[in-house]
Amino acid sequence: MRSISLCVLISCLCWSCVAQDTQKPSQTPEQKLDEVIGRHVEPVSDSAQLKDCRNSLHQWDEWSKVNVPLCQKWNADNDRLTKENDELQEEVNTRRNDGLLLIAGVFGFGIGMAYLLYRAVKKIWPPSSQHKQLAVLIVGAVWVAGSSLFAILSSPRATASMTELRAMVYSLPGVLFGGIGFWWFGRRVVVRLF
């Protein structure tokens, strides 16, 4: 009997503890802090938050109605312009290749014509050491004149001193090889047998 009364007493105590805990709703840490420091915060009503949310949603809908078609138009323009840029780049590359081919053809034609001119001069005017020296001096003079003209025309806005410097630098190979050729064709080979 004693054990039954003890069980009833324990169950009553547990029931009263559970009843006291269920009377107070569980509090968040913020609510407990508010209770400790004595601060009273009014909860924001759900209707006000819902109204703000609906207003914000309405604003975003209005914004998207105006800006989404613009964005789609800009994307279409971007695709069209990208395609056009690719076509123009291909055309530029084609023209550049055609220009390089033309330059190579002109260069080859010039070398061929120089060879034919050399052959014609050699038949008409037999080469001697003085003739070879004269030819080297003429080629050197043409090189110097052409490089000076190129230095002037390649950068017309450059200062005079820069143009002179360029002309001298571009002329150096003509002067150097012209001098070496003049010396080479003017030397006399002396053969000593003893």
Secondary structure, DSSP 8 states (H G I E B T S, - for coil): -HHHHHHHHHHHHHHHHHHHHHHS----HHHHHHHHHT-------HHHHHHHHHHHHHHHHHHHHHHHHHHHHHHHHHHHHHHHHHHHHHHHHHHHHHHHHHHHHHHHHHHHHHHHHHHHHHHHS---HHHHHHHHHHHHHHHHHHHHHHHHHH-TTS-HHHHHHHHHHHHHHHHHHHHHHHHHHH--------
